Amino acid sequence: MKGRIFSVVGGMLLLTVCSKGAAPAREPSAGPTPPASTNPPSAAPAPASASGSAAGGTITGKVKFTGTPPRMATIDMSEEAACKAKYPSPPKDEAVVAGAGNTLADVFVYVSAGLPANAKYQAPAEAVVLDQNGCRYHPHVLGIMVGQKLEIKNSDPLLHNITAVAKKNRGFNVSQPNAGMTRDVTFSAPEVMVNLECNVHGWMKAYAGVRPDPFYAVSGPDGSFTIKGLPPGTYTIEAWHEKFGTQTATVTIAGTESKTANFTFAAH
Amino acid sequence: MKAVWRFGGLAVGCAVLLTAQPLNRLTAQDTTAGKQVYQKWCAGCHGESGAGDGVASKRMIPPPRDFTGAVYQIRTTPSGQLPTDADLLRSVDEGLPGTAMPGWKMRLSDRDRRDVVAYIKTFSTFFGDTAQRPQVLQFGKEPGGGTGDEALRVGRQFYDSIGCRKCHGDMGRGDGPSAPTLKDDAGHPIFAADLHQNWRFNGGPTTSDIYQRLRTGLDGTPMPSFSDLLEQKFLTETELWRVAEYVRSLSPNEAPVVRDVIHAPLVTRGLPRAPDDSSWKGADTYWFPLVGQVIRKSRWFAPAVNGVWVSAVHTADSIALRVTWDDRSQSPTPDWLGHVGRVLATLQADDSTAEAPALWPDQVAVQFPVAIPVGMERPYFLMGSPSNPVYQWRWTSSSRDAAVAGLARGIERFDSLPRSGVAARAVYDHGQWRVVFTRALASSDTASQLPFRNGRAIPVAFFAWDGSNGEHGTRMAISTWYFLALDQPVPARVFISPVLAMMLTLGLGLVVIWRAQRKTSYRRQQ
């Protein structure tokens, strides 16, 4: 009798495990579906339209803002002598980097709509480098393709931690207590923006615009940007700024022409 | 036949166990059943949709986990990866000490807990993504020699060199230079752990737990993973274990246990009036947990002071009572104003108008009844009532070498008394306040200022405020009534009487035996 009970229990255990095996298969994917373009870009051959980014249309423009440039707070680096020593005068917060004539740097400009839905683009083999130097991120704003390597390195002889705060990508939080440490990461889904932060130094912030295509740029100190190699089409161009929000423009590219898209933010 | 049955069952059982998948997958999980468990037990805090926005969520710091992002603190996997099912089950089973999340092992069946884990995973699409399969880290075994002085010295050395002190502070009380600016991924305020309170560590109190958290980081919080140090050969595994051992050594061997009665021994060398007087070393220390004041408005759900250590001694004519508690900030300080703002923004206030952050001091209050009660009746523990006030000593960090005594007639009314005779001295030392109150035992105002007497259980209660956590007025941490007893010197007869009694018993016994033996030998002779 005892033996019978034992085998019954064993059978139940087997059943349990079997039903367990089946569970993931019929599990409904609740919630929002992941973005369509989560496929690893390296696996997909680049379509003819995107091959050779020298060909195709170009969008250039300048980013400016109206109003008075907001006063950026001075960063107190007194806790970190090694960082403080790297600046002749106390560094300022980088939320708004304005140039002469109210030009605006660190604006991420990208094609938010208009590319063929099925187009796939190969991520470049070279890595984007994010350097922690002088208790600041260099660059402050960057663009990167899905699957492209982001090399995060520490040039400071002190502890930085790099927290990635993301929704569509996996966030992480890793430490680099020594100069010369590096960490390679990749992002699996388009996301504007993935926030990168150092919790040790609350002022350290960087932003990564993760795109499934190579059609993006970050405005320079003079506010200018260039996006090259666009196939013919009508595109929505979005400009993102850390403090001033986003703006959009519509641009139609017919051939190998160059079109202009300027953006003007309102300072607040 | 029976044997065959039994063997068959055993074989099937073994086969099932052997073919079961890796350890991190659990047996049968049912999301439908899990949903029922979730809605009954979890949704109140974590919300119907798993976004961490249940009805109770606005009363908590840290707030409940938002399951939609699938970012979890307690994992055995590298930072950025999903947790395993076993990791999730562990958090459900054990809860997260130091937070509002209780352990469910004793409250829900195995089946229910597994089902609810399966259901929690449905809130995020990451769990369905085959590219996101987690890899469990290999933690190895703790190397030997971890409790020796040399090991702890090495641990301390790397504690400094890898930057733990930046947030956790030089003495580990969570008071490092970066501590006031810390936020979780969602921008909520978060404290660096007080490493002297391992019973409140979210991921468990042991050296092994600490080592695992160093390796994995606590995703979603400012605590990073230190695994890259090993992979890039800046540190050996043994050295990182030493850090964990050092951190473990900061807390007591056992979590403190509440003992209801503070015994204040009689000292003859004079009353210790300073917090670091050597006489305190001989006095026993008592732990009393504090909780948020959630009875009267405006209520306070996120107190920063979670307990006080208390010692007391007395001389023939005076009493000294030392209250020690960990506090990350020496309030009032502008450094923590940003934190106060985040706390006030995260917690839903009782008042309709949101309060602006301000510079509030740290405070502590010690409460007694006005007179030693006869019988069990005591005044209302929460600062008495208008008809039945309590006698309190109050100290504030804005005037740290003084104390005020007075009568509290309910939580909102405190009338200070003149000529109270209560003095105080305080030190703030690396994230800890130590405050000594002194007073004469006798009182000239016996109507309102308690006269202390030997050998009686005197009710006592404690209250604390951390100004840099937005605490002031009714927003505070409170305790219930405990007792203070002024021990009398033990009279010599207490020691002599048992010895006399024993000797008497022994003597009588010997007499009985001797007489019995005499009788026996008498009979034999006959």
Interface residues (C-beta under 8 A of the other chain):
Chain A: M1 K2 G3 R4 F6 S7 V8 V9 G10 G11 L13 L14 T16 V17 S19 K20 A23 P24 E27 P28 S29 A30 G31 P32 T33 P34 T38 E79 L158 L159 N161 I162 T163 A164 V165 K167 R170 G171 F172 N173 V174 S175 Q176 P177 N178 M181 T182 R183 V185 S188 N199 V200 H201 G202
Chain B: K2 A3 V4 W5 R6 G8 G9 L10 V12 G13 A15 V16 T19 A20 R25 L26 T27 A28 Q29 D30 T31 T68 G69 V71 S79 G80 Q81 L82 A118 T122 F123 S124 T125 F126 G128 D129 A131 Q132 S161 I162 G163 K166 C167 P177 S178 T181 L182 K183 D185 G217 L218 D219 G220 T221 P222 M223 P224 S225 F226 S227 D228 L229 Q232 F234
